Amino acid sequence: MTDLLPMPTIVKTLVGVAKAFGKRPRTVYEWKKHGMPIEADGTYDIEKIAKWKAGRGVGVSLDTVHDKALDYDKFRDVVDHYKINRADVFAAEQAQNISIQRKLRDAKLSDDDIEGLSVGESMNWFRALGVDFGIKYDKERLERGESTENVAVIVGAIKEWKKRKAQRGH
């Protein structure tokens, strides 16, 4: 078995960059047009380019992704609580929606609450809150394991669709 040579971290040409990433030179040329980092002496730092590429994939720099990951650590307890108590969080959100719907229905909102809302806008809010309630109720049931029949129906429909598609030769 032969030893693999280490990959150079600095290359002098776009072809070198292409080889480092297993891409065609034309692809790397496009990267260059879109802001791929180039050193002051005209060389290419493979590590910097890798970070640049990773950042392009998520629309932000890799440093920003790293910073956000650190932010996640600050809120780990909140996230862990949510993961454990999702169904209860959904139920609490539903209760808030019901309260708002009742206020809208009974016109018990203060002027500050409904400043400038027309009857049509109030109805739109009522409908939107109803849809939101339904979605959260479905999620709550799913989290509590009370929605397995729905899942079974969907899985069955998908299997049937795949079976028919295979029979048609697609």
C-alpha positions as CSV (number, residue, x, y, z in Angstrom):
1,M,0.0,0.0,0.0
2,T,1.4,3.4,-0.9
3,D,1.4,6.4,1.4
4,L,-0.8,9.3,0.3
5,L,1.1,12.6,-0.2
6,P,-0.3,15.4,1.8
7,M,-2.5,17.9,0.0
8,P,-0.7,21.3,-0.4
9,T,-2.6,24.1,1.3
10,I,-1.3,26.8,-1.1
11,V,-1.5,26.3,-4.9
12,K,-0.4,28.6,-7.7
13,T,-3.0,27.9,-10.4
14,L,-6.7,27.4,-10.9
15,V,-5.9,23.9,-12.1
16,G,-4.3,23.3,-8.7
17,V,-7.5,24.5,-7.0
18,A,-9.6,22.3,-9.3
19,K,-7.4,19.2,-8.4
20,A,-7.7,19.9,-4.7
21,F,-11.5,20.0,-4.9
22,G,-11.9,17.3,-7.6
23,K,-13.6,19.8,-9.9
24,R,-13.1,20.9,-13.5
25,P,-11.0,24.1,-14.0
26,R,-14.0,25.7,-15.6
27,T,-16.0,25.3,-12.4
28,V,-13.1,26.9,-10.4
29,Y,-13.0,29.8,-12.8
30,E,-16.7,30.4,-12.1
31,W,-15.9,30.4,-8.4
32,K,-13.2,33.0,-9.0
33,K,-15.7,35.2,-10.8
34,H,-18.0,34.9,-7.7
35,G,-15.5,35.9,-5.1
36,M,-13.3,33.0,-4.4
37,P,-10.5,34.2,-2.1
38,I,-7.1,34.9,-3.8
39,E,-4.0,35.7,-1.9
40,A,-2.1,39.0,-2.4
41,D,0.6,37.2,-4.3
42,G,-1.9,35.5,-6.7
43,T,-1.8,32.1,-5.1
44,Y,-4.8,30.2,-3.7
45,D,-5.1,29.0,-0.1
46,I,-7.1,25.8,-0.2
47,E,-8.3,26.1,3.4
48,K,-9.6,29.6,2.9
49,I,-11.4,28.5,-0.3
50,A,-12.9,25.5,1.6
51,K,-14.3,28.0,4.2
52,W,-15.6,30.3,1.4
53,K,-17.3,27.4,-0.3
54,A,-18.9,26.2,3.0
55,G,-20.2,29.7,3.6
56,R,-21.6,30.0,0.1
57,G,-23.6,26.8,0.7
58,V,-25.5,28.3,3.6
59,G,-25.3,31.9,2.5
60,V,-23.1,33.1,5.2
61,S,-19.4,32.9,6.1
62,L,-18.1,29.8,8.0
63,D,-17.1,32.1,10.9
64,T,-20.7,33.2,11.2
65,V,-21.9,29.6,11.2
66,H,-19.4,28.9,14.0
67,D,-20.6,32.0,16.0
68,K,-24.2,30.8,15.7
69,A,-23.2,27.4,16.9
70,L,-21.8,29.0,20.0
71,D,-25.0,30.9,20.4
72,Y,-26.9,27.6,20.3
73,D,-24.8,26.5,23.3
74,K,-26.1,29.5,25.2
75,F,-29.7,28.3,24.6
76,R,-29.1,24.6,24.9
77,D,-31.3,24.4,28.0
78,V,-34.2,26.1,26.3
79,V,-33.8,23.9,23.2
80,D,-33.6,20.7,25.3
81,H,-36.7,21.8,27.2
82,Y,-38.5,22.3,23.9
83,K,-37.4,18.9,22.6
84,I,-38.8,17.1,25.7
85,N,-42.0,19.2,26.0
86,R,-42.9,19.9,22.4
87,A,-46.5,18.6,22.7
88,D,-47.1,20.8,25.8
89,V,-45.6,23.8,23.9
90,F,-48.0,23.2,21.1
91,A,-50.9,22.9,23.5
92,A,-49.9,26.2,25.2
93,E,-49.8,27.9,21.8
94,Q,-53.2,26.6,21.0
95,A,-54.6,28.0,24.2
96,Q,-53.2,31.4,23.2
97,N,-54.8,31.2,19.8
98,I,-58.1,30.3,21.3
99,S,-58.0,33.3,23.6
100,I,-57.2,35.6,20.7
101,Q,-60.0,34.0,18.6
102,R,-62.5,34.5,21.4
103,K,-61.5,38.1,21.8
104,L,-61.9,38.6,18.0
105,R,-65.2,36.8,18.0
106,D,-66.6,38.7,21.0
107,A,-64.9,42.0,19.9
108,K,-63.3,42.2,23.4
109,L,-60.0,43.5,22.0
110,S,-59.1,46.9,23.1
111,D,-58.6,49.7,20.6
112,D,-54.8,49.2,20.9
113,D,-55.3,45.5,20.0
114,I,-57.4,46.1,16.9
115,E,-56.2,49.5,15.9
116,G,-57.4,50.0,12.3
117,L,-58.7,46.5,11.7
118,S,-61.7,46.2,9.5
119,V,-64.3,43.4,9.9
120,G,-62.7,41.6,7.0
121,E,-59.2,41.9,8.5
122,S,-60.6,40.6,11.8
123,M,-62.1,37.6,10.0
124,N,-58.8,37.0,8.2
125,W,-57.0,36.9,11.6
126,F,-59.7,34.6,12.9
127,R,-59.2,32.2,10.0
128,A,-55.4,32.4,10.2
129,L,-55.5,31.6,13.9
130,G,-57.8,28.7,13.2
131,V,-55.4,27.2,10.7
132,D,-52.5,27.8,13.1
133,F,-54.5,26.1,15.8
134,G,-55.2,23.1,13.6
135,I,-51.6,22.7,12.6
136,K,-50.4,22.9,16.2
137,Y,-53.1,20.4,17.3
138,D,-51.9,18.0,14.7
139,K,-48.3,18.4,15.8
140,E,-49.3,18.0,19.4
141,R,-51.1,14.7,18.6
142,L,-48.1,13.5,16.6
143,E,-45.8,14.3,19.4
144,R,-48.0,12.4,21.9
145,G,-48.2,9.4,19.5
146,E,-51.9,9.9,19.0
147,S,-51.7,10.3,15.2
148,T,-50.4,7.0,14.1
149,E,-53.5,6.2,12.1
150,N,-53.0,9.2,10.0
151,V,-49.3,8.3,9.4
152,A,-50.4,4.7,8.5
153,V,-52.9,6.1,5.9
154,I,-50.2,8.3,4.3
155,V,-47.6,5.6,4.3
156,G,-50.1,3.2,2.7
157,A,-51.0,5.8,0.0
158,I,-47.3,6.3,-0.8
159,K,-46.7,2.6,-1.1
160,E,-49.8,2.2,-3.3
161,W,-48.6,5.1,-5.5
162,K,-45.1,3.6,-5.8
163,K,-46.6,0.2,-6.7
164,R,-48.8,1.7,-9.5
165,K,-45.8,3.7,-10.8
166,A,-43.7,0.6,-10.9
167,Q,-46.5,-1.3,-12.8
168,R,-46.6,1.5,-15.4
169,G,-42.9,1.2,-15.9
170,H,-41.9,4.6,-14.7
